[in-house]
Amino acid sequence: MKEKNVLKFYVLATTLKNKVRSGLLLWKVDKDRLESVAEHIYGTCILAIGIDSEYDLDIDLNKVLKMLVLHELEEVIIGDLTPFDEVTKEEKLNSGKEAVSKILKDLVKKEEYEILLDEFNSHITNESIFAYMCDKMECDIQMKLYEDLGCNDLNKEDLKPLKNKKIQELIDNGSNTIADIFIEYDKELYKDNKVFLSILDYIKKNNLKDLLEIE
């Protein structure tokens, strides 16, 4: 029944509205209400629209937005895994594909959406690279905004990420806030992409709290 298929997919996918982003809990962000996975998805779409507006890019924005709307579907089942969980990239990819298949199984366009997500995970096409970078940068922006709102504290006790070797190296090399760590950790992901590197540089140098004011 089409109606049931639509509603089953909707009900499962929108449970992401109630799943708090794991990284915020790991870093013990001090805020009454933390961002959900669904809000992160919305943020990636808004970021993609904004970048597409201001820069002349060779991308199909509609395709990018579909990728971004669907890219966290796996988390309905496997949860929001982070680089600090003891799961390899291959394990995460395989379990993610299996989870997505279960969530999409009753939809007529199941195969189309799975192919789209395979493309997203490939990081090969213009759209998949752009969508992937929007996904990562949204997290960097959000963590910097939390920082500027006074919600982050690198000196809190028992911060699990601080046990990570790469994080310790970043701190040793001068990253003295949680936002700095996120920015430097992801910086190499943007490689030679001038658009994302310029946005990252702005994030690092400016107080994002000021941008909340409507002029």
N, C-alpha and C positions, 0 to 999 in steps of 0.2 A: 504494500500500500504506500503510495507516494507521500501521503500526509505523514504517516508514521516514520518513513525514512527521513523526511525533512526534520521532524521534531526530535527524533533519536539523535541525529547528527548535531542539531542545535543544543540539546540538553547536555550531551557529552562534552562538546567543544567549549561551551560557556562555563563549565566547571572551572576553567582557567581564571575566571573572575575571582575565585575564592582561594587561589593558590598564590601565596606570597613568594616573591623572588628569593630563591635560596641564598644568593650572594649577600643580600641585605641582612639576612639573619646571621650568616657566618661572620660578617664584619660588624655585627651588633649596631646597626644604624639606629640612632635614638630618635624615633619619631612615632607619634601616636598611631599613625596609619601608614603602613609601608605599601609600596607599589606591588600590584598583583602581576601575574604573568600576562593576563589579558591587557592590562594597562601598558605593559612593556610592548606588546604587539601593536597597540594603538600608537604608541610613541614612535615605533619604527616606521609606521606608515606616514605619520605626520612629518617625520624627518625626511623621508624619501620625497614627499610632495614638495617640501620647502627647498630641498637641494635641486630638484628637477626644475623648479621655478627660477632659481637664481643662476644656474650654470647650464651651459650648452652641452648636454650629454647625449650620447648615442645610445639611448635605452628606450625600451617599451615600458612606460610607467605602469600601464594597466597590468602587465605581466608581473612586474616587480611587486605591485601591491597584492596580487594574488599570492605570490610566494610568501610575502611577509605575513599576510593574514593567516596562512596555513602553517608557517614554519615551526610553530611550537606545539602543534597538535599532539605530538608524541608524549608531551608532558602530562597529558590527561592520565596516562597510564604509568609511564616510567618516572614521572616527577621532574623537577628542575635540577638536573645534574650540573655540577660545576667542575672546573679543572682540579678542584681539591678532593673530589670523590675518587675512590679507587676503581675507576672504570676507564678502560682504554678508549681511544677514539673509534676504533673498529667495533668494540662491544657496544658503545653508545649508538653508533650508526645502525648496526644490525637490530638492536632492541628497539630503536626508534622506528625503523621501517616496519617491523612487526606490529608495533603499537598503532602506527598510522593505518596500516592495512585493516586492523580490527575496527578502528573508528570509522573508516570510510566504506566498509564492506557492503553496505546496503545502498550506496549512492550510485546512480547510473554513470556519473562522471568519475568514479573511483580511479580508474586507470589514468585518466587525464591529470587528476590531481597528484597521483603518485609520481607520474613522470615529471610534473612540475617541481615536486619536492626533491626528486633525484637530481634535477638540474640545479636547484638551490644548493644542495649539498656538494655538487661537483666543483663549484667556484671556478667555472671555466668560461661561461658565456658572460657577455656584458651585464645582462640582467642579474645573473646569479652572483657575480662579484659585487655589483652595486648593492644588492639586497643584503648580502652577507656583511658588507661594511656598515650598512645602516643598522643592522642588528647589533653589531659590536659597538658602534659609536653611540647608539642610544643609551647603552649601559654606562659608557664613559660620561656622557652628558648628565645622566641622572645622578651618578655618584658625585660629580662635581657640584651639582645643584644641592644635593644633600650636604655636601661639605660647606658650601657658601651659606646654607641655612643653619649651620652649627649643629648638624646631626651626627657628624662623624668624629671619632676619637681614636687615633692610632695607639694611644697609650692604655686602652682598656685591657683588662686582664683576660687571658685565655682566648685570644683571637686565633682561631685555628689556622687561618691562611698564613700567619707569621711563621709557621713551621715549614712552609714551602721554601725550597732552596732558591728558586727564581725570585720570590718576593724578598727574601733576605738580601739577595744581590742588588735588587732595585733600591732597597733602603740604604745599603752600604754605598750606593752610587749617588745618593742625595735625595731620594724620594722620601719626604718627611710628612706626607699626609696620605690618607687613603685614596683621595682623588688622584694625587700624583702617581701612586702605585698603579691605579687602573689605567691612567693615560700612558704611562711608560710601558706597562705590560702589553698593551694593545698596539702601541705605536708601529711596531714592525709589521703588523697585519695590513696596514694601509700602504706599505712599501712606497712606490713612486707615484701614488695617486695624489696629485697636487690639491685636488678639491678637498679630500678628506683630511689631508695633512694641514691645510690652511684652517679648516674648521677646528681641528684638534688644537692647533696653536692658539686660536682665539679662546677656546674653552679654558686652556691652561692660564692664559694671561688676564682673563677678565672675571669679574664677579657676576655669575649668572643670576643671582638674586635680583640684581638691578633690572634684569630683563622682564621681571614679573610686573613692572610698572607699565600701565597703559598710558601712553602720552597723548 
